[in-house]
Amino acid sequence: MSYGYDDRGYPPNDRAGWRDPRYDYPPPARDQYAGHRPSTSPPPPEKRGLSRNAKIGIGAGVAILLIVIGVAAGGGNGTSTAPAAAAAVDANSPAATAPAATAPVGSAPAAAVTAAPAVQKAVPNVVGLNHQTAQDTLQAAGFYNLAEEDATGQGRLLVLDRNWHVVSQQPAAGTVISTDAQVMLRSKKYTDP
């Protein structure tokens, strides 16, 4: 008998305490059971204050109350004239920076403030350019009133300007127009025939 086996090759079961050494594992560490032991840390502090839903409800209630107060005070009927009068005066006009003058009752009305005329410039040639580059070129020249349309007549919107190229422009290149005038760009996709 060598290595603790009998003459048939079987481990002897009659020996008290005999175990196969291949299955001898070290005992588990005590930390393995740390999650099952009662916690020694103090309990979490009690929550104080309002819950999230309560805060949302209070916020919504305050917002509704402010809307009701605004409508009751006359802010929601559209008859207010102060914003319209303020919008009528351009921020860059001399009337916006000069103090308001009051005319005596019965006198002639004051002359209306007119904006300075727009500058006259020649329209640059953008035919054949990428649509985005054409817009950038026109804006650099001072033309900001730009319109665009599909030159194939399909009525598609020019969503990604870099996928289109300009095939015609109105007014033609070199035409001297006001910088306030509209410049129409007709473009096709690069994939269009």
Secondary structure as UniProt FT lines:
FT   TURN            3..4
FT   TURN            7..8
FT   TURN            16..17
FT   HELIX           21..23
FT   HELIX           30..36
FT   HELIX           52..72
FT   TURN            73..76
FT   HELIX           82..88
FT   TURN            91..92
FT   HELIX           94..97
FT   TURN            105..106
FT   STRAND          120..122
FT   TURN            127..128
FT   HELIX           131..140
FT   TURN            141..142
FT   STRAND          146..150
FT   TURN            151..152
FT   HELIX           161..163
FT   STRAND          164..170
FT   TURN            173..174
FT   STRAND          176..178
FT   TURN            179..180
FT   STRAND          183..189
FT   TURN            190..191
//
